[in-house]
Amino acid sequence: MTGATLRLVLGDQLSPTISSLRDSHLGNDTVLIAEVMSEATYVRHHKKKIAFLFSAMRHFAEELRQAGHRVIYVRLDDADNTGSLYGEVSRHADMMRADRIVVTEPGEWRLKADMEGWAVRLARPVDILEDDRFLCSHVEFRRWAANRKELRMEFFYREMRRRHDILMDAAGKPEGGRWNFDSDNRRSLRGHEAIPRRPDMIMDAVTRQVIDLVERVFAQHFGDIEPFDFAVTSIEAERLMEWFFRHALPYFGDYQDAMQQGAPFLFHSLLSPYLNCGLLDPRELCRRAETEWRKGRAPLNAVEGFIRQILGWREFIRGVYWLEMPGYARSNALAATRPLPWFYWSGQTAMNCIAQVVGETRRNAYAHHIQRLMVTGNFALLAGIAPAEVEAWYLAVYADAYDWVELPNTHGMALFADGGRLASKPYAASGKYIQRMSDYCRPCRYDVKQTLGSTACPFNALYWDFLSRNADRLGRNPRLAMPYRNLARMPASQRQAISLKAAEILASLDDSDRGSHPAPAEQMPLLLAGNDQADMT
């Protein structure tokens, strides 16, 4: 076969309208989709995440075949699988004597940088097309960001609302008279709200085969693979979308920042894995949410909050990633260097909030945004954990995590490692925030009202110590003026006691001999929940 094009579709590009397929000649071009070891293991992804993507890829390949495409699908355990995307493209381009390769731009800098060298290595043209599934192109974002010292999502979001005419009235003003209803999204649960039951997913033979494969090949990776409750086709994802709009969206606005033990999903949509891999379209999600408000089926604070996450935050984060990389990932404004604590993998800690979030992450490959930002992210910020280690963890454990969305969220928002390029202040908080927004503190071994003593909540001393040790970097930040005034009012003896307490906590985190990933239970260290020899467990 000559004069043919090989069209590579990646695992997060499962959209029939993806740019790499748009001008495909059904009789002459070939679509290549490949499960490769390098992409499954460059971080040790959650087993459920790998299974979700492999199953969705296999189902998508069959949909393309049914639509008339010639498809080559390479399974992970195929005997001739080279283990890398480049290896599979090279192998199949040679076999079919392809004249050129077409691919949509990947969502990760490392992969795009590799692809930009493929044309020379393959001795063929490689067309890397724009991923226009997003609502803001790289060019548009660069134009918006030009000459801005600081990048703020709120101003970008307003521009996107205007540009796409979403939640705007006839006079060109925001519906409800406000751009942002974030202040109406912070109610804590009262304990008697009925959490809606989510629809069950029916596992077919394809998914069962994938689960068996993942259990066999990736047994040492983090996470539980069953029960498996992910949608793996666009039809199933759309069913979950409709369920969310009908049953959960009306309550999402009030409780989107709330956390409750034993209720990992609450009123959240859980649609981000499908949105980020291409099974759902962001335009449709925003328009459908707006329709729910216009028809009186959901309040404005819920609809605006949901749209803000997609049209605002998701597009903003992607824009920052491609504007600032690759240097962005190397910044470390707070000079954080401590290794990632073992309990991020084991979940075995007496801090109940951490134990709950890590346990739910292990089971579900999911935690909602406040759990990520204000529990695991907040602790990493206060403890001065090295950004690269925290970012590798977030990328590995969540089913919706890709470098373009995970890195800026963690690096800039959770860790303030960019020094304020993305966020106006560090999202540092003591245990009082977690107490206010959750029920995690009630059964906890530690007392959230105490800062000193053997039963004091570790977040409290770490919070004040974080402010103290970063005073030169953060002391002039106007949004931190109040906590720094409170710190200055403390007697010197109290500040010294807090510093010693924080040092004791941080010293208990040292586990340089434990590696980066979970080990069998018999190899777990002594510094675990219930170990009274250490104050911080």
ABEGO torsion letter per residue (X at the ends): XBGBBBBBBBAAABBAABAAAAABBAAABBBBBBBBAAAAAABBBBAAAAAAAAAAAAAAAAAAAAAGBBBBBBBAABAABAGBAAAAAAAAAAAAGBABBBBBBBABAAAAAAAAAAAAAAGBBBBBBBBAABABBAAAAAAAABGBABBBAAAAAAAAAAAAGBGBBAAGBBBGGBABAAAAAABBBAGABBBBBBBBBBBBAAAAAAAAAAAAAAAABBEBAOBBABBABAAAAAAAAAAAAAAAAAAAAAAAABBBBGBAAEABAGAAAAAAAGABBAAAAAAAAAAAAAAGABBAAAAAAAAAAAABAAAAAAAAAAAAOAAAAABBAAGBABBBBAAAAAGBBABAAAAAAAAAAAAAGBBBAAAAAABAAAAAAAAGBBAAAAAAAAAAABAABBAAAAAAAAAAAAAGAAGGAABABBBBBBAAAAAAABAAAAABABBAABABEAABBAAAAAAAAAAAAAAAAAAABAAAAAAAAAAAABBAAAAAAAAAAAAAAAAAABBAAAEABBBBAAABBABBBGBAABABX
